[in-house]
């Protein structure tokens, strides 16, 4: 008998974006003035930051603020108890970059196609829902990005579902844990989450203190996907020359919350392990300076080149 929810497909949904959306996203995740190809629409190499598509399941086609809770309530998963989206946190996300997104969706019709890969009962602590989301050109069926993610529904377990498989661990290279090849630092401010949410993720948990207080965080916290996107930017800038063609896969596990005004420190290790096409496995973690690791299990496939503004010699 198949596990509950596996293979369930959500209704397909159109997604769209403007150049302005792409610019806002790049600015909100930490891109800097020496990366104008992400921040200036008339730059001759103007490009979408590779992880932008991760926001499209929230934004869809809207150019206006949406009711986050209402948008998350529809389409219950067959065989699974109704889950409360007001108490959900990101678990882990992986994305594969198959084809670069155009700077605007104008002239094309793109779809979000989502299906459930598994629903796992973690007992009293909660329930994990793992989904696959692809961004697809409707007219050609070309897949641009494929993302696999898990949402952790806090305190909503114990319904008798499967426990789920163990997940692979991608730790810093053994013996080099204290010696990363690169360290990237990003100082947040009190408005960082308020800026990032304008990309389309309007969860009140990241704007007003009450939801976070009820969940035991003491107030508003940063979007988990902010920290995730911030780390992707750190890797691409420090190891990929800020060239979007130099990253093929990216993933991380959400380990602990980040508060607005925290300082994020991303430690990055090159492994030297390359496939036949030259893609090197990179490991990383992000932590709050002086505090806990907030992103663990960090792994990417990249082609490494000097940072922007530095010689290749």
Buried (B, 14 or more C-beta within 10 A) or exposed (E): EEBBBBEBEBEEBEBBBBBEBBBBBBBBBBBBEEBBBBBBBEEEEBBBBBBBBBBBBBBBEEEEEBEBBEBBBEEEBEBBBEBBBBBBBBBBBBBBBEEEBBBBBEEBEBBBBBBBBBBBBBEEBBBBBBBBBBBBBEEEEEBBBBBBBBBBBBEBBBBEBEEBEEEEEBEBBEEEEEEBBBEBEBEBEEEBBBBBBBBBBBBBBBBEBEBBEEBEBEEBBBBBBBBBBBBBBBBBBBBBBBBBEBBBBBBBBBBBBBBBEBBBBBBBBBBEEBEEEEBBBBBBBBBBEEEEBBBBBBBBBBBBBEBBEEEEE
